Amino acid sequence: MTSINAVTDLSNENEIAVVTLNSPPVNALSATVRDGLAAGVKQAIADPSVKAVVLICEGKTFIAGADIGEFGKPMTGTSLLDVEAVIENSPKPVIAAIHGTALGGGLEVALCAHYRVAVPSAKCGLPEVNIGLLPGAGGTQRLPRIVGPEAALDMVTSGKHVAARKCLETGLIDELAPEGGLRAAAIAFAKRIVAENRPLKKLRENNAKVDAARGHPEIFANFRKENARRFRGFLAPEYNIRCIEAAVNQPFDEGLKTERKLFMELMTGPQSAAQRYVFFAERQVWKLPDVPGDTPEIPVKKVGVIGAGTMGGGIAMNFLNAGIPVTIVEMESQALDRGLSVIRRNYENTAKKGRMAMADVETRMALLTGSLTLEDLADCDMVIEAVFERMDIKKDVFTRLDAIVKQGAILASNTSYLNIDEIAAMTKRPEFVLGMHFFSPANVMRLLEVVRGDKTTKPVIATVMKTAKRIGKIAALVGVCPGFVGNRMLSQRQREAQKLVLEGAMPWDVDRVLYDFGFPMGPFAMSDLAGLDIGWVKEKSSSSTIREVLCEMDRRGQKTGAGFYDYDANRKASPSPVTEKIIHEFRAKSGITPRKIGDEEILERCIYPMINEGAKILEEGKAIRAGDIDIVWINGYGWPVYRGGPMFYGDLIGLDKVLARMKQWQSGMGGDFKPSALLEKLVAEGKKFRDLK
Ligand code: T1G
């Protein structure tokens, strides 16, 4: 065994050279890895006793891509294209031995090898699109030459990780190796290649599939059309499509040039910078400064959910999906039966769409027990309350839970804004109480706000964060304050959106600006979807807001066919002359003279107060990092990932600009715009949110 460099070893196993990379955590293609790989393969090629070369990695995975942390910094070491040239032009067969995930540049390196062997649990993918990029080392030119343009389009625009068995079917993998026996199998495979004098398969020369697609532009036109909605606002998917088109319409080396040009445009653009920031923020969010990774956890083998309504049912499904038994409690059998049947129907619909086997439906339903008594939750390890959002009801439930549920169990509330400490104080075990704020639909939305109470212990927090991972959520630890992080910032946007309508804009103007910014829908369309009568009490209604007037006219949103918008039979929204008239009358009645409000002001008035509120949340310690706030907004409130989140966006446009606007509005419109002290401090010091440690 020869050490090529700190992360690369070379050994000669009976004429088969094995280049082994070992660069934890994921053998990313850092400069050192690239140098080692190039030098190792060159040395093997130069060794006359070597007949073939196997590339393999130590640790949990084969190369999982370029080192994202190096992006945006000056490039050092051997370039990836040079590494690939050494491998592809090797006069001796090079075999890539894949385990874990061969992703991005890792798969591109493997595609330059002449053969690929993998264990069945391995996966291959080109997920660059998820960080706003495209495979920039030949992947968009070599992949379609092996799997065909259609499959390549799907892989590079979805970023999905394809299982090894599927890769074998498409020819991406030449042979499967036994689990745990990859090295030996790859060496044996190499020996067979040599013995059978098999050709050096260079994908750059494999043109049949791209040639067959030439003259069929409909492949790309249809793909663009079918995915227009999914790709809205993103640049990278379109750029990936253009690269596959180049693979079909241009000679290999010309296609490579096109790929490089488009890659550099994305790499130097704002979208990828934002999505790379989010990549790391999604990993940082799990790191809790005062809850170390080895904090003891409470085993969670059985979960109780109180309330079988929309939220309770969705929450229960998360645990059933993770194989954790759930007892769900309702007050009345009718409500319980309805809740249980909704869960079953959701699963059956998923099965009908082929996304789940019917057997799995039964497996999950078998883990679910309905109950009409809290006493059935006595032996649960975790109980999540999802009852009506009223403090008195929550307090009553927690008082009773405290008397019933075994000591050491975690008691959580799904409240979306009520004070967790007040709820916890109803028990003799506030240290086991916290908030677990799910987002509707709770079985679909990835975000979980974990609300830490004053007395919540570290083992409870560590357990809930780990449980969040088990049920496929991304969890952000936040502090107790009205609306926590997400809703607290949302209320800033909603308030300004309503004020803008009073001042002169129309609801559909505000929605259009936020939709064009990248949100799935604007605040008024969202209100119509949720129902304008949430929290509205008819008897107490007094036409004091435009929303009240709409409700009084039975325009309660999509469900009544009218709200801020009018809706046709297919629930398609259109600006409403009725609402327009109501708004004009309401302004006149309130003595407001409307003014022309431009799109830029609408956007700033909706976004900047959110950023300011995010700064207040940080200065109060209600969120650990600015990145956590961005993760909340991207995974819970539809903030477009290619804009990085409200705090990242604040840094991008300049905190000085945000502060200047807040001060301008404060002097013109008062206290709603009081700048955060932290914002003032950062601007004074010329710093950004990302500079905060
Ligand atoms: N670069 C740098 N660091 C990386 C990394 C990468 N590519 N992938 C993972 N890490 C770090 C991560 O930040 C974390 O660090 C640790 O590894 C474990 O990751 C030219 C342009 C491989 C499926 O997009 O999808 O190649 O937090 O927590 O859940 O065409 O990581 O511990 O300090 O995610 O087991 C393309 C990205 C790059 C794959 C493992 N590749 N990685 O998941 O662990 S662009 C990707 C993943 C490219 C070329 C282009 C996942 C994983 P820390 P983790 P995991």
Residues whose N, C-alpha, C, O or C-beta is under 5 A from the ligand:
A	BS01	T1G	P25 V26 A28 A64 G65 A66 D67 I68 G69 T101 L103 G104 G105 P127 E128 L134 P135 G136 A137 R283
